[in-house]
Amino acid sequence: MATLREIRRRIASIKNIEQVTDAMRVVAAARLRRAQENIMATRPYAEKLNTILGHLISQMNVEEEALTHPLLEEREVKHVCIISVSGDRGLCGSFNSNVIRTTTERIQHYEETGADVTLICIGRRTQEHFERRGYDITDSYINIFRQLEFQTAVDVVQEFEHLYVDKTIDKVEVIYNNFKSAILQTVLVEQLLPLEPIEPEGDSLFLDYIYEPGQVELFEMLLHKDLNMQMWKVLLDSNAAEQAARMAAMENATQKAKELIDELVLQRNRARQTQITTEISEIVSGAAALEG
Amino acid sequence: MQSRSFHLEIRSPEKLIYEGDVTSVQAPGVEGNFQILYGHIPFLTALDVGEIRINESSDALRSMATSGGVFEVLRTGVTVLVETAEWAAEIDVVRAESALERAKEQLAEESPDLNRPSAEAALARAQNRIKVASNL
């Protein structure tokens, strides 16, 4: 059994750890709130963009040429680009490892069908994992989540979009943690390119619209903006999910530390009691020896 | 004569940048700069990298740098969706200048894995921000 002093030292060090994990939980909670606000802030923009796009498509139904846009073109899948979105730091439960596992499975799946895979890594965790194992990485983005900017999403899109238009790659997928709620995050695999055809929406209220340049050029531009928006949503979602996962992980750790301290306090009391009993019996037996 | 005003909303994916009544708005369309006044007919266009100028009802002129977006005029008002935009007063000129230098270097290097469209776009954005900031 551990000595009294050892137990006291362990209690002190676990208390320190508890303070650290609890502080991390509070920080993650604050960042989560900001991340959720960011998600909310994009909503009006995204809705407006969809409305405009829907109107435009309903106006140009007759023009078949729109459907041959390069970003909508489906090809036989020989080269795939997977964008793997993780965080830059650990201590957030299975957040990073889930993405890495799903990405590895996806790569295997494509290699079995004879397609080769290139990666775009977002976040230090996936980048380090796949680089060490010698995977083909086109580009990586690190430390973007501290100060998340829309321009980053635009840069990522530009990177894979020109590879897709060049026909260097035939399909683009993104793998990320979807933020369902503060307690639930799930890894999602979404196809970014080729784009899913968009359904026309809305009425013909806007027949007297002037379009500049033409409808087709505007349509192409809006598709591009929509793609930027999708990428932006992925980054925001992943960021919120990371903070939520870290918050939960740190809460568990703090809880565990508390339980451990309770247990050690019992042990400490027992050890102290034993020590006192020993001391008393020593004194008593010492006195008895003197009297004897 | 007091000109009539209409409602203008400028949004980026990150936040609402401007909302209010204005008498005119100038914007960098892909086919050239244009100006919208009260009573313009419905109109949809794309914006290029450039400067958006707003004339508020109080005759105050405000301007911002944008990297492009969508500009929609409806009977009810004007909505501008910009990907990024900064008020002239908020532009970090030092940062813009270092971005300009970086883009120039990248373009001068001619390395094989250079993403030329991306570097050229960065150059245009940096030049635009410096220009808008200096007009203040």
Interface residues (C-beta under 8 A of the other chain):
Chain A: N38 A41 T42 P44 Y45 A46 K48 L49 I52 L56 E149 F150 Q151 V154 D155 Q158 E159 H162 F206 D208 Y209 I210 Y211 E212 P213 E217 L218 M221 L222 K225 N228 M229 W232
Chain B: R11 S12 P13 E14 K15 L16 G29 V30 E31 I41 P42 F43 L44 T45 A46 S67 G69 V70 E72 L74 T79 L81 E83 T84 N115 P117 S118 A121
